Amino acid sequence: MNREAIARRLDAYERLIRLDKPIGTLLLLWPTLWAVWLASNGRPSARILIVFVVGTLLMRSAGCAINDFADRHFDPHVERTRSRPLAAGEISPAEALAVGAILALLAFGLVLFLNRFAILLSLLGLAVAVSYPFTKRFFALPQAYLGIAFGFGIPMAYAAVQNRLPLEAWVLLAANVFWAIAYDTEYAMVDRDDDVKLGIRTSALTLGRFDVAAVMACYAATMLLLVWIGAERRLGLPYYGGLAVAWTMMGYHYWLIRGRSREGCFKAFRHNNWVGAAVFAGIALSYPMALPW
């Protein structure tokens, strides 16, 4: 295999695990960091930070490979996904599975640096991540399942730091589930026409003409749950300032998705990265400024 062929293959692997599209990793990382900071009262150890940040990147990449394997018969018929390397025939299904398995094993290697409770939870998290792509065949709201998959770093963070799962962990996970339903419904609205033809289940199809209202209701539920956490924690103005910025962004998303255009919905989905960042900034600034180590 010559140098040019190797470069093409590496590029295909990069696109398979979405290193060229970091938005998914960020949507997975922000709620994980919310939990790490809250569970450790704003002072996570360097070890915990490294494990969860690198582990998030590895598991998101593994999930993309598994997702493309699961959707290999659907992606060629969807405008947005037909150029993915597996759908385009640039790599084989076996290669995609191998890449996903290797990345998942690397992530599990990092988890071994955590306590027994977190290690056991990681096995459940892996099962959720692997099964998510198949929920689109039978579950009317697969976006809710995605919220659990994308938010599994939350219970793992509390398990790793506190060796328990307090009520706060479950409330934070619920907030992430509502947030994921909102932003992934925006994502599903982009593919609505293609998904109807293929018979795929998505929240955009299930909700029908109430899709925009449901997105905003889920945003509101996310904010209410985060406000509850702030009240229980007695967090100060920086926290509520972060929530106010996030809520303002969510209002901007309504303006983007109200016409249900592909461009507007996809832009709103991508903009959710800044929502997660605003909430994290509010949490981080609510504690004394100090390096975690």
N, C-alpha and C positions, 0 to 999 in steps of 0.2 A: 504494500500500500504506500503510494507516494505521499509527499508532504501535503499536497493540495487535498488529497482524499482524506487524510487524517484531520486536516483543518475543517473540512466539511462535516465529518462525523462528530468532532468535538462541538461544532456549532449546533448540530442537531441535538446533542445531549444537553447543551446549555439551554436551548429553547424547550426541550422536554421538561426540564425541571424549573423553567421560568426564571432563570437568573437574569434574563433580559427584561422581565416584568416583575419588579419587586413589590408591587402593590399588595399582592396576596400575603407575602411574608410580613409586611408591615401591619396588615389587618389582623394577623395572627399574633404579632409581637406586642402591639400596644396593650391589649387586655392582659397578656402575660405579665408585662411590666407593671400594670396597675396592681395586680395581685402581689407581685414580688415586693413592691414598695409598701403596700398596706400591711402585708403579713409581717414585714420586718420593721415596721414603724419608721420607714424612710431610711433605714441603714442596712441594706442587704450586703452580704459578704461578697467579695470578688468571685469566689467559687460559685456561689449561687447565680450571680449575674452571668458568668461565662457559660455555665451549663444551660441556663434557660435561653439566652440569646442565640448561642450556636445551635442548641437543640431545636429551637424554633425554626431556624433556617433549614436544618437538615430534614425535619419532619414535614415542613411545607413542601420541600423539593421532592421528598419521597411520595407525598400525597399527590403531587401533580403527575408523577410517573404512573402511579396506580390509577388515578382518575382517567388519564389518557388511554390506558389499557382497557378500562371498563367501558369507555365511550368510543372505542376504536371503530365501531360500526355506525355510530351516529355522527361523529365529528366531520367526516367527509361531506355530509349533506347540510352542514350549518355554515353560513357565510363567514362567521367570525372565527370558526375553528378549523376550517378545511385545510389551512396551511400549517397546522401543527405537524411536527415531524413524523409522528406515528400515523396520523391520518393521511399524510402525503406520501407515505411509503419510504421515508428516508431512513427509518430504523424499524426493526421487527418488534412484534409484541413480546417476544422472549427477552429482547434487550431492555425494553421498558420495565418489565418485571424485575430483571436482574438489577437495574439501576435503582429501582424503588427499594428492593430488599437490602442492597448494600447501604443505602443512605439510612434506612430504618435501623439497621444494625449499628451503624456509627452513632446514631442518636441514642440508642439503648446503651451503648458504651459510656456515653456521658452521664446517663441516668444512674449508672452504678456508683457514681460519686455522691449520690444523695442517700437519704435514709431508706430503711426497708419499706415504710409506708408509701413513699413516693415511687419506689421501684415497682411495687405491686400495682399502684394506680396507673403507672405508665403502660402496663400490659393492657388494661382496660382502654386507655387512650389510643393505643395502637389498633385495637379491635374497632373502635369507633371510626378512626381515620380510614381504615381499610374498607369498612362497610359503607361509608357515606356515599361514594359514587354510585352504588347500586340502588340507593333509596329513590332515585329519580324514576325507577321503573314502576313503583307501587305506592309511594307515600305522597300524599297531596301537598305537603309542605316540607319538602326536603331541606329548605332553608333553615328550618328550626333544628334539624339534625346537624346541619353545618355549623350552627351556632354552638352546639355542644362540642363538635370536633375542633372548631377554631378557638373555643374557650377552655379546652381541657388543661391548658397551662395554668388556669386559675386554681382549681383544686390541687394540682400538683405543687404549685408554689406554696400554698398554705401547708400542705403535707410536708414539704421539704423544710420549711422554716419553723413551723409550729408543731409538726407531728400530729396534727388534728385538722378537722374540717369544721370550723365554726359556722354559725349562721351567716356571717358576713361573706364567707366564700361562696355559699349557695346564692345569696342575693346578687353578688357580683357576676356569677355565672349566668343567672337569669337576665341581668342587664345586658350581658354580651349576646345572649340568645336573641333578645328583642332587637338589638343593634344589627346582628347578622341577618335576621329576617328582613330588616329594612334595606340594608345595602345590597343584599343578594337578590332581593326582589327587583331592585333597580337594575341589577345585572341581568336578571331573567327577562325583564321587559325588553331588553335589546334583542333577545333571541325568540321572542314570542311567536312570530310567524313560522319560523323553522321548527320550533318545538311542537306546535300544533300538528304539523305534517308528520313528525316522527313519533308522536304519541308519548312524549316525555312529560312527566309530571313536574310542574314548577308552581311556586306561589303566584307568579304573575298570571298563570292560566286559571288557577283555582280561585283567586280573588276576583278575576274578571274586571268589571268596571269600577270595583272598589279598591283596586291596587294602590292608587296614589293615596287614598285615605288610610289604607292599612299601613303603608310605609310611614306616614306621619304619626299614626297611632303608636306604632312600634318605637319610633324615635321618642315619643312622649313617655312611653313606659320605661325606656332606657334611662331617660333623665330623672324620672321619679325615683327609680331604684337607686341611682347614683346619689340623689339628694338624701335619701334615707341613710345611705352609708355615711355621708358627710355629717349628718345629724348625730348618728350613733357614735361616730368617731370624734365629734366636736371639732371638726376641721374648720379652718378659718377662711378669710376672704379669698386667698389665692385659689383654694379649691373651687369655691363657687364662681370665681372669675373664670376659671377654666371651663366649668360647665356652661356658663353664660356664652362664652365664645363658641363652644360646641353646639349649643342650641341655635345660635345665630346661623351657623353653617348649615344646620339641618333645615332651617327656614329657607336658605338659599337653594337647597336641594329641591324643595317643593317647586320653586320657580323653574328649576331645570327640568323636572319630570312631569310637570302638569300637562304638557302637550304630548307626552309619551313618545317623543322622537328618539330614535336610536342614539343619536349624538348626545342629546341632553341626559338621557338615562345613564349612558356609559360615563359621561363626565361626572354625574352625581356619584356614581359608584366609586370612581377613582378618588374623588374628593374626600371620601370618608377617612382616608389616611390622616387628614388634618383634624378630623373630629377626634380620632383616637389620640393623636398627639396633644390636642388641647386638654383633654381629660387627664392625660399623664402629666402634663406640665402643671396642672392644678394640684395634683396629688404630690408631685415632687416638691413644689414650692411651699407646700403646707408643713414641711418638716425642716428643721435646721439644716442649712447648707453644709454638707460634709461629704467627702469622698466615701463611698461605701466600704472601702477597705481601710 
